[in-house]
């Protein structure tokens, strides 16, 4: 038996268990991604904040570039171009979910 939750309940669950893992906007992007995943696959997901925090992350482009080899950046590029390059890298890896102001939501790999 699974329970259907809405965006507010999703955000509240994260606020109670892991309040600092995702921004307010990041949680909306993740919620919409997970709903679309369920629609596309026909699989219902269990709402497990800890599991979602293990599988997904929201971080700035600098941290992502530092943590993942293969994400090379042009030192002369602007910050916006570097963020776009990191988003492209994550897209190429098949893990890009979306982005907020200055941060990227992605599936960790």
Secondary structure by P-SEA (a helix, b strand, c coil): cbbbbcaaaaaaaaaacccccccaaaaaaaaaaaaaaaaaccccccccaaaaaaccccccaaaaaaacccccccccccaaaaaaaaaaaaaaacccccccccbbbbbcc
